[in-house]
């Protein structure tokens, strides 16, 4: 970096809900584009004093907005990015193969609605906030993911009715033991 750059320490809300102290440099500029009117912008350079991420530049077309607010908006955007990724991975948004753009325009909001419903249903099933979480030995989660939420809702829907239960409640004629049945359901809830 330039030795003459003046860095200012600011504390902003961070991704994990904590506060994080960063070093920033910020000013205004004008963005020129051939054939277009100049656009005033505010630029913000972010440097991590802990060295956990590389220096980044953020740009904002609202030139009067202060640098910490621009950083907060950038951090909040991550939640939207994760939501889009989860809806795509688990519900197939943007992967639809309909015949018309109108069909895609109709199904995408429905899939986001389904995402919201699953999230609310998982919360209702565990209003105390203890949604069961599946984790791997190499990755410990501090909060449940959408994968955990949809597995919980699937499990509830599949076990509340007799749709998947082919065995009688009487233990003398069980085709699949209850513990094995529940292990299979748990596996299917995440694999579906």
Secondary structure, DSSP 8 states (H G I E B T S, - for coil): --TT---EEEEEE-TTSSEEEEEEEEEEEEE--TTS--EEEEEEEEE-TT-SS--EEEEES-TTS-HHHHHHHHHHHHHHHHHHHHHHHHH-TT----SSHHHHHHHHHHHHHHHHHHHHHHHHHTTTS------BTTB--SS--HHHHHHHHHHHHHHHSSSS--S-SSGGG-SS-HHHHHHHHHHHHHH-
